[in-house]
């Protein structure tokens, strides 16, 4: 597939699945080589050399502990700061998903949280509507809710637990501070503002329901914006709708570098992107 072709959701899932598998395989092979080399090296050492190696290992362990404590302090400071913007994963659209797509959504939220944690929380994560619908909705989401329940007790959330609630985000935030991120918006996101709340429609529906998140934002009377993809790179039309974790990756990368093009090029697979060149070049 060349960079001009349309990227379908199944193409994207297969691409990342293969990439992760290849990465795990390479890592395992490297570890086996390193382990063998270390065993041979240790066997050839004198007792004095082995003692020196043990002392160095203790020093490095203490250093790693200090680094981990410093990282934890940064994470907690970001989560406690009123200036840190919030990213909301809105699960009120689960009614439109199959059980399989609901499982995919849960996986993407986990990846997104991991990305935020790795970046020392440039956004505070909040997960809303874990029943899969808004409180006044009559949609049947019993099967989807069973899948979403895992987010309440996910082990990966234990150290820095996000807010996980069955209430809708509109019950928790001032609407004047909310921006709903949707590819259907006419407005483009130009910057991330402190204290603002950025809502992501957390659902996978393979474009079966057009304008769903935009209509929800309009119904709740909040601003909308789309990521500045077309302003910085050229990709197929359907690829404007990113996965949940890719959206968070772009936002986190932008927060760090304040460069949309760099964030988009880093996060999106290279086969899907092409740099936007100035006219006349």
C-alpha positions as CSV (number, residue, x, y, z in Angstrom):
1,X,0.0,0.0,0.0
2,X,1.5,3.4,-1.0
3,X,1.1,6.6,0.9
4,X,-1.7,7.8,-1.4
5,X,-4.0,4.8,-0.6
6,X,-6.9,5.0,1.9
7,X,-6.1,3.4,5.2
8,X,-9.0,1.3,6.6
9,X,-9.4,0.6,10.3
10,X,-8.5,-3.1,9.7
11,X,-5.4,-2.0,7.8
12,X,-4.4,0.2,10.7
13,X,-5.0,-2.5,13.3
14,X,-3.0,-5.1,11.3
15,X,-0.1,-2.6,10.8
16,X,0.3,-2.0,14.5
17,X,-0.2,-5.6,15.5
18,X,2.6,-6.7,13.2
19,X,4.8,-3.8,14.3
20,X,4.4,-4.8,18.0
21,X,5.0,-8.4,17.2
22,X,8.2,-7.6,15.3
23,X,9.4,-5.3,18.2
24,X,8.8,-8.1,20.8
25,X,10.7,-10.6,18.6
26,X,13.7,-8.3,18.1
27,X,13.8,-7.5,21.8
28,X,13.8,-11.2,22.8
29,X,16.6,-11.9,20.4
30,X,18.7,-9.1,21.7
31,X,18.1,-10.1,25.3
32,X,19.2,-13.7,24.6
33,X,22.5,-12.5,23.0
34,X,23.2,-10.1,25.9
35,X,22.4,-12.8,28.5
36,X,24.9,-15.2,26.8
37,X,27.6,-12.5,26.6
38,X,27.2,-11.6,30.3
39,X,27.4,-15.2,31.4
40,X,30.7,-15.7,29.5
41,X,32.1,-12.5,30.8
42,X,31.2,-13.4,34.4
43,X,32.8,-16.8,34.1
44,X,36.1,-15.2,33.1
45,X,36.2,-12.6,36.0
46,X,38.4,-12.7,39.2
47,X,36.6,-12.4,42.5
48,X,37.8,-8.8,42.9
49,X,36.2,-8.0,39.5
50,X,33.0,-9.7,40.5
51,X,32.8,-7.7,43.7
52,X,33.4,-4.4,41.8
53,X,30.6,-5.4,39.4
54,X,28.2,-6.1,42.3
55,X,29.0,-2.7,43.8
56,X,28.3,-1.0,40.4
57,X,25.0,-2.8,40.1
58,X,24.0,-1.5,43.6
59,X,24.9,2.0,42.5
60,X,22.9,1.8,39.3
61,X,19.9,0.4,41.2
62,X,20.0,3.3,43.6
63,X,20.2,5.7,40.6
64,X,17.2,4.1,39.0
65,X,15.3,4.4,42.2
66,X,16.1,8.1,42.4
67,X,15.0,8.5,38.8
68,X,11.7,6.7,39.4
69,X,11.0,8.8,42.4
70,X,11.7,12.0,40.4
71,X,9.4,10.8,37.6
72,X,6.6,9.9,40.1
73,X,7.0,13.4,41.6
74,X,6.5,15.0,38.2
75,X,3.5,12.8,37.4
76,X,1.8,13.7,40.7
77,X,2.6,17.4,40.3
78,X,1.0,17.4,36.8
79,X,-2.1,15.5,38.0
80,X,-2.4,17.9,41.0
81,X,-1.9,21.1,39.0
82,X,-5.0,23.1,38.2
83,X,-3.2,24.3,35.0
84,X,-2.9,20.8,33.5
85,X,-5.6,20.3,30.8
86,X,-7.9,17.4,31.0
87,X,-8.6,14.7,28.3
88,X,-12.0,13.0,28.7
89,X,-12.8,9.6,27.1
90,X,-16.5,9.8,26.5
91,X,-18.0,6.3,26.4
92,X,-21.6,7.4,26.0
93,X,-21.5,6.1,22.4
94,X,-21.1,2.5,23.3
95,X,-24.7,1.8,22.2
96,X,-23.6,2.1,18.6
97,X,-20.8,-0.5,18.9
98,X,-20.6,-4.2,18.7
99,X,-19.1,-6.1,21.6
100,X,-15.9,-6.6,19.5
101,X,-15.7,-2.9,18.8
102,X,-16.3,-2.1,22.5
103,X,-13.3,-4.4,23.4
104,X,-11.2,-2.5,20.8
105,X,-12.3,0.8,22.4
106,X,-11.2,-0.4,25.8
107,X,-7.8,-1.5,24.5
108,X,-7.3,1.9,22.8
109,X,-8.1,3.7,26.1
110,X,-5.5,1.6,27.9
111,X,-2.9,2.4,25.3
112,X,-3.8,6.1,25.5
113,X,-3.5,6.1,29.3
114,X,-0.1,4.4,29.0
115,X,1.0,7.1,26.6
116,X,-0.1,9.8,29.0
117,X,1.7,8.1,31.9
118,X,4.9,7.7,29.9
119,X,4.7,11.4,29.0
120,X,4.3,12.3,32.7
121,X,0.6,13.3,32.3
122,X,0.5,16.4,30.1
123,X,-3.3,15.8,30.4
124,X,-5.4,14.5,33.3
125,X,-7.3,11.4,32.1
126,X,-11.0,11.1,32.9
127,X,-13.2,8.3,31.7
128,X,-17.0,9.0,31.7
129,X,-20.2,7.1,30.9
130,X,-18.9,3.7,31.6
131,X,-22.4,2.3,31.3
132,X,-22.0,3.1,27.6
133,X,-24.7,5.8,27.3
134,X,-25.9,9.0,28.8
135,X,-28.1,8.7,31.9
136,X,-31.3,9.7,30.1
137,X,-30.7,7.3,27.1
138,X,-33.0,4.4,26.5
139,X,-30.5,2.5,24.4
140,X,-29.7,-1.1,25.5
141,X,-26.0,-1.2,26.4
142,X,-26.0,-4.2,28.7
143,X,-23.5,-6.2,26.7
144,X,-21.2,-3.2,26.1
145,X,-21.3,-2.3,29.7
146,X,-20.0,-5.7,30.7
147,X,-16.9,-5.0,28.6
148,X,-16.5,-1.4,29.8
149,X,-16.6,-2.5,33.5
150,X,-12.9,-3.7,33.2
151,X,-11.9,0.0,33.2
152,X,-13.1,0.4,36.8
153,X,-10.5,-2.1,38.2
154,X,-7.8,-2.1,35.5
155,X,-4.5,-3.0,37.2
156,X,-2.6,-0.5,35.0
157,X,-4.5,2.4,36.5
158,X,-3.6,1.6,40.1
159,X,-0.6,3.8,40.6
160,X,-2.2,7.0,39.1
161,X,-5.9,6.2,39.1
162,X,-7.9,8.3,36.6
163,X,-11.5,9.4,37.4
164,X,-13.8,6.6,36.1
165,X,-17.5,7.4,36.4
166,X,-20.8,6.3,34.9
167,X,-21.9,10.0,34.8
168,X,-21.6,12.0,31.6
169,X,-18.8,14.6,31.4
170,X,-21.3,17.4,31.2
171,X,-22.1,16.8,34.9
172,X,-18.4,17.4,35.8
173,X,-17.1,20.3,33.7
174,X,-18.0,23.9,32.9
175,X,-19.1,23.9,29.3
176,X,-17.2,27.1,28.6
177,X,-14.0,25.2,29.2
178,X,-14.9,22.1,27.1
179,X,-13.7,21.5,23.5
180,X,-15.0,18.3,21.9
181,X,-12.4,16.9,19.4
182,X,-14.1,15.7,16.3
183,X,-13.0,15.4,12.6
184,X,-16.5,16.7,11.6
185,X,-15.8,20.2,13.1
186,X,-15.4,23.2,10.9
187,X,-12.9,24.7,13.5
188,X,-9.3,23.6,13.7
189,X,-7.4,23.1,17.0
190,X,-4.4,25.5,17.0
191,X,-3.1,25.2,20.5
192,X,-3.7,23.4,23.8
193,X,-4.8,25.7,26.6
194,X,-4.2,25.3,30.3
195,X,-7.2,24.3,32.4
196,X,-9.2,23.3,29.4
197,X,-11.1,20.1,28.9
198,X,-10.7,18.1,25.7
199,X,-13.3,15.5,25.0
200,X,-12.7,12.5,22.8
201,X,-15.7,10.4,21.6
202,X,-14.4,7.0,22.7
203,X,-16.0,4.6,20.2
204,X,-15.1,2.5,17.2
205,X,-17.9,2.3,14.6
206,X,-16.0,2.1,11.3
207,X,-17.7,5.3,10.1
208,X,-21.2,3.7,10.2
209,X,-22.5,6.7,12.2
210,X,-21.6,10.0,10.5
211,X,-21.3,13.2,12.6
212,X,-22.2,11.3,15.8
213,X,-19.7,13.1,18.1
214,X,-20.2,16.5,16.5
215,X,-24.0,16.1,17.0
216,X,-23.4,15.2,20.7
217,X,-21.2,18.2,21.2
218,X,-23.8,20.5,19.6
219,X,-26.5,19.0,21.8
220,X,-24.5,19.8,24.9
221,X,-23.6,23.3,23.6
222,X,-19.8,23.0,23.7
223,X,-17.2,24.0,21.2
224,X,-15.7,21.6,18.7
225,X,-12.4,21.4,16.9
226,X,-10.5,19.0,14.7
227,X,-6.8,18.2,14.8
228,X,-4.8,20.3,12.3
229,X,-4.0,17.3,10.1
230,X,-4.7,18.7,6.6
231,X,-2.8,21.9,7.5
232,X,0.4,20.0,8.1
233,X,0.4,16.6,6.3
234,X,-1.5,15.1,3.3
235,X,-3.3,11.8,3.9
236,X,-6.4,10.0,2.6
237,X,-9.7,11.4,3.6
238,X,-10.8,8.4,5.8
239,X,-7.5,8.6,7.7
240,X,-8.5,11.9,9.2
241,X,-10.5,9.9,11.8
242,X,-7.7,8.6,14.1
243,X,-7.9,5.9,16.7
244,X,-8.4,7.0,20.3
245,X,-4.8,6.3,21.3
246,X,-3.4,8.1,18.2
247,X,-5.3,11.2,19.1
248,X,-3.9,11.2,22.6
249,X,-0.4,10.5,21.3
250,X,-0.6,13.5,19.0
251,X,-1.9,15.7,21.8
252,X,0.8,14.6,24.2
253,X,3.5,15.0,21.6
254,X,2.3,18.5,20.7
255,X,2.3,19.4,24.4
256,X,6.0,18.5,24.6
257,X,7.2,20.0,21.4
258,X,4.6,22.6,20.5
259,X,4.9,21.5,16.8
260,X,1.9,20.0,15.1
261,X,3.7,18.7,12.1
262,X,6.3,16.9,14.2
263,X,3.6,15.4,16.4
264,X,1.6,14.1,13.5
265,X,4.5,12.7,11.6
266,X,5.8,10.9,14.7
267,X,2.5,9.3,15.7
268,X,1.0,8.4,12.3
269,X,2.5,5.4,10.4
270,X,4.9,6.7,7.7
271,X,3.0,4.9,4.9
272,X,-0.1,7.0,5.8
273,X,1.6,10.4,5.8
274,X,3.2,12.8,3.3
275,X,4.6,16.2,4.4
276,X,2.5,19.2,3.2
277,X,4.8,21.1,0.9
278,X,4.5,24.9,0.2
279,X,3.0,25.7,-3.2
280,X,5.5,26.2,-5.9
281,X,8.0,23.7,-4.6
